[in-house]
Amino acid sequence: MNAYERIMPLVGRILISVIFLLSGIMKLANFSGSVAFAASKGLPLANVMLAGALAVEILGALCLIAGFQTRIAALIMFLYLIPTTLIFQNFWVMQGAMRGDMQIHFLKNLAIMGGLLMVAAYGPGRLSVDASRTKV
C-alpha cells in the first residue's frame, strides 16, 4: 500500500468530520437558541433531540477523525442526516432565493451522506484506531 492509499482515507474522514464537529460545537455554545430553532421546526422535546444531535455530531466526528468504531459511527451519522435533511433543508416549501439556498444545503447533505456510506462500506483505512486494533 502506497502513502497515497494510507493518507487519503484519513484526510477524507477529517474533511467529512469538520462540518459535524463545528456544527455540534456551535449548537452547544448556543444551546437555548438551538433548542428554540428546533422547536420552531416542530420538533417535539427539542432539548432532548438537540442533546442527541450533539452526541451524534461531536462524538461521531471524533470517532471518524480517530478512526474508532468508524463504520458504526459513519452509519449512525448517515441515518442522523436523513431526518435532519428532510426537516431542516425542506427547500420544496420555500420560495425565491431561500429555496435555492436550502436546495444547495439539501444537496450538500446528500453528498455528505454519500461520503459517510463510503466510509461505512470500506472502513477507515490504515491510519486509524480500528486498523491498529486488528493488527496481529
N, C-alpha and C positions, 0 to 999 in steps of 0.2 A: 504494500500500500504506500503510495507516494504522499508527500507532505500536503498536497492539494486535497487529497481524499481524507486526510486526517483533520485538517483545519477547517474546511468548508462546512461540515455539519455543525461544528461549534459556532462558527460565525453566523450561520443560519439560525441556530437556536437563540443566540443572543439577539439578533435582529428581530425575530418574532416576539421575543420576550419584552423588549423595551416598551412597546405600547401598553402591554398589560401592567408592567411594573409601575410606569409613570401614572397610568390611569388609576391604579389602586392607591398609590400614594396621594394623588390629588383628591380622590374620594375620601380618604382617611383624614386629610388636612381640613376638608370642608364637609365633615360628616353630616351635620344638620342640613346644610344646603343640598347635599346629595340625596338625603332622605326626602326632603321636600320635592326635589325634582322627580325622583322615582314615584312618589305618591301622586304627583301631578299627571303621571302617565298611567295611573290606575293600578299600580302595583299594590296588592294587599300586603300588610305587615312590612312596609317599606324598610323599616330599620332592620328587621331580621333578614330580609332579602339583600339589603346592602351589605350586611356582615358576611353573608355567603359570597357575594360578589367580591368583596375584599379578599376573602380567603382564596377564591379561585384565581383572582388576578395576581395577587402578591405571591402566594405560595406556589401557584402554578408557574409563574415566571421564574422564580428562584429554582424550582425543580428543573425547568427547561435549561436554564443557564448552566446549572451544575451537571445536568445530565443524570439526575437522580429520579428513578421511577418515571423515566421520560415518556415512555409510551402511554402509561396511565394518565400522567399529567396532560399530555397533548390531547388525549381523547376527552378528558373532562373539560378542558378548555374549549375544544371543538363543540361539545354538547352545550356548554355555557353560552357560546356565541349564537346558537340557534334562536332561543327566545330573546336574547339581548338584541340581536339584529332586527328581529321582527317587531319588537316593541319600540325600540329607540331610533331605528332608522327606517321608519314606515313612510317612505317618500311618496307612496301611492296616495296618501291622503293630503298631501301638501300641494301648494301652487307656486308658480313663479320660480325665483332664484332659490328659495328654500327647498323646493322639490329637487332641483338639480344638485344642490349641496348634499342633501340627505341621500340621494341616489349614489353619489360618489362614496359616501360613508358606507352605504349598504354593500356596494361592490368591493370596497376595501376589506370589509369584514369577510366577504366570500373568499377573497384572495388569502386572507389570514387563515381562514378555515381550511383552505386547500393546503397551505403550508403545514398546519397542525396535523392534518391527515397524513401527509408525507412523513412527518416525524413519528406519528403513531405507527405507521406501516413499516418504516425502515429503521427506526431506532435512532439513538443519539449519536452514533459514530464512535470512533476510538477514544476521543478526548472527552471522557465522561465518567462520572462515578459508576454508572451502570456497567460500562465496559471494564473498568478496573476491578469490579467485584466479580466478574465472570472469568477472569484470568486464573489459570491453574498455577 
